[in-house]
Amino acid sequence: MHVTDWGGGQLTVVRPRSGGFPRHSHDEYVISVNLCGLERVRLDSASFDVNPDEFTVYNPGQVQSCTTQVPPDASFAAVSWYVPPTVVESLTGDAPVDFERPVVRSPHLRDEFLAVARAFRELAPEGHPRPAGSAVLIQERLVLVLSQLLDLAAGRRMRAPEPADARIATLLDRLRSDLSGAPRLAELADEAGMSREHLIRTFTRATGTPPYAWHLSARLAEARRRLRKGEPVADVAHVLGFADQAHFHRHFAAAYAITPGRYRRLSQINI
């Protein structure tokens, strides 16, 4: 599993063969969740235990090593995200960040992190291109996980200042005015004068939903309106910028638990 096409680092499953890792360090932040077993970590001069329901968050340059303990019929594995410092700093207004707590217990956030990792792996086989729209939704979810970890473990002084609401309001007007296709996060970020990661964080704080997901919901709501009027499913998919009818079908059914064709038929019966 890799996240490499948006500057967000690398997401991978690690399986040490020797029962742990020798002393080493990384230039990136390392965010990990253990899938199986217990881990005894030595980080700089501190030692601590990590359970499967906890995150570990390490700063660039910290010297780490570990030993692992698993049942006889199992092997240790962890999902690790190697995050470039530029990505983290983009969420804090370019302020340097140190995670003050190397271990964070947050079961719901852990579940979300693993769900995103599975979704990215299942989106397309390794080595094959991933559908752009679905990949952006997953990237937004990863950034929100990182944002929440910053709030939990990086200390109050490192949190990003709230941006002016006018920038988000302007973007919302722009997104509402054009439902003919998916927006590009890079273009929205340029318009707002933010990095993509900072945009996702601030847009979500203002609206409760990241920008790509917000716009997808708006397009699907418009699709419902058009289907109720009796417009053909294929025409609705085309005018709202979905790659094809199957792409539209998948998103509509995921949002409303009904296919667009059946929704259209039922709407006509109820007229």
N, C-alpha and C positions, 0 to 999 in steps of 0.2 A: 504494500500500500504506500503510495507516494503522493505528496502534494508539492509539485515542483513548478507548475505553470503560472503561478501568481506571486512568486516571491515569498511564499509562506512557509518554506522549509520542507522538511521531509517527515512523513508519518510512516512508521514501520513497526512490524512485530519483531522483537528481539528474543532469541532463544540461546542463551549461553550454554556451551557444551560442558564447561568445566565446573558447573555448580556455582557460578558467580562471575564477576568481572575483576580483573586486577586494577591497580591504581591508574587512573587516566583522567583526562579533562576534555572539554569541548569548547569550541568557540561560540556555540549557540547556547540558548536556554534549552534545558531538557525537561520535558513534562512527560511523566510516565504513569501508567496504571498497570499493576500486576494482574495477570489473568489467573494465575495459579501459584500457590505456595507463599511462604513467608520469606522476607528479605531482611538481612542484617546489613545495614549500610554504614560505611565510614565516609563522612563528608568533611573535608579539611581536617579539623581536629575533633569533630564530634562523631558520636556513634548513636544509632537508633534503629529500632525495628519498624518495618513497614508491612501492614496487612493488605490483603487484596481490596479492601474497601477504601483505600487511601490513595491520594496522588502524591508523587514526589515531584518537587519543582527545584531545579538546580540552576544557579546563575552561571554565565560564561566564565570559564577559567577555574571554577571550583574543582578541586581534586577529589575524585570519588572512587570507591571500590565497594564491593558487596560480596556476601555469600548468600546462598539460597537454600531453602529447606522445603522439600515437597514429599508427598507420599511416594512409596516405592514404585508404583505403577504410573507415575505422572512425571512430566518435565516442566521446568519453570519457563514461563513466557510472560512478556510484558508488551504493551503497546506504548511506544515512545514517539514523542513529537519533538523534533529538533527545530527550534524556532530562531531565526536570525534576530539579532538585537534590534535591527531597524523595524521589524514588525512590532515588537513589544513597545518600542519608543514611539511608534506612530499612534499608539493608544494613550500615550501620556503627554502629548504635546511636545515630543522630542526630549522629555526629561529622562535622564538615566534612571534605570530601575534595578533594584536588587530585591529579590524575593527574600523576605525576612524569615519566613517559615518554610523549611524544606519539606514538610509533610502537611498535607491538607486533607481533612476528612470531610467529604461532601458526597454522600451516596447518590443524590439526584444528579449532581454535576458529573460524577464518574459515569453514571448510566448514559448520560447525554454524550459524553466524550466517546464511549465505546460504541454507541449507536451511530455516531457520525463516522467513526472509523470503519464500521461494518458497511455503512451505506456507500462510502467511497470505494471500498474494495469491490462491492457487488455491482457498482454502477457499470463497470466494463472490465473484462479480463485484463490482467497485467500486460502492458505493452500495446494495448489498443486505445484509440482516442475515446475520451469520455464526452457524453453530450454536454455542450457548453452550459445550457441553462441549469441542468441538474447539478453540475459541478459547482456553479456559483452558489446555489442554495446551500450546498454542503460547506463551502468555504465560509459563508456567512455564519453558519452554526459553529464552526471551529473558532472563528474570531470571537464570538460571544462567550464560548467556554473560556478562552484566554482572558477576556475582559473580566469575567467573574472571578477567575483565579487571581488576577491582579488585585481586585477589591478584597479578596479574602486573605491574601498572603504577602502583598507588596507594601502594605502600610499606607495610612491615610495620606501622607505627604506626597506619595507618588501618583495619586489619582489625577486623571486628566481634568483640566478646567472645563466647565460647561461652555460650549460655544454659543454664539448668538442664535436665538431661535429664528431669526430672519432667514438664515441660510437654509435651514430645514424647510421653512415655509415656502421659500422659493423653489426648492426641489420638489416639494409636494405638488405645487401648481404645475410644474413642468411635467411631472409624472402623470397627473390626472389628465393633462391636455393631449397626451399621446399614448394610446393603448394599442397601437398597431404593431408592437413588437417589444421584445425584452430590452431593457436599458443596459448599457455597459457601465459597470461599476467605475471603471477608470474615468469615463467621461463625466459621470455624476460627481466623482471626487474632485476632478479638475474644476468643475463649475462651482463647487462649494469651497474650494481652496483647502482641501483636506487630503490626507492619504486615504486609501480605500479602507484600511482597517479603522481609522478614526471616524470615517463616515459611517461605517456599519455600527460602531458603538454609539455615536451621538444620534443617529437616525432612530435607532432602536429605543434609546432613552426617551426620545420625543414622541414616538408613535407606538411603541410596544412591539414592533416588527422590523427586521432589517429591510433595506431598500428593495432588493430584488424580490424577496418574498412578498413585501407590501404591494409591489406593482403586479406580481403574478395574481394576487388575490383580487386586485382591481380589474384585471383583464378577465378573470373567471366570473366576477360579478357582472361585468358587461356581457359576457357570453350567456349567462343565465337570462339577462334581459332580452337579448336577441333571439334566443331559443324560444322564449315564451311568446314572442311575436311570430314564430313559425319559420324563421330563417333556417335554411339547410345547415346541417352540422358542418359539412365541408366548407361552406362559405364562411361560417362563423370562425372556424379554425384559421382560415386564410386571412380574414380581415384583421384578426387579433394577433397575427404574427407567429402562430405556432408552426413548428417545423413541418408537421404533417398532421393528418387527422388522428393517427395513433398517439402522437405526442399530446395533442389536445385531450383525447379520450383519457389518457393516463392521469393527467393533472386534474381534470374535472372530476373523475371518479374518486381520486384521492381526497379531494376537497369536500365533495358533497355525498359520497357513498352511493352514487347513481351515475349511470353512463349519460353522456349528453343526448344520445338518441332517445333513450327512455325518458329523460327529463322533458325533452321536446314533445314526445307523444303524450305524456301525462298532462303537460300544460295545455295542449290543444283539447284534450278531453274535458278539462275543467273550465274552458272558456264558455 
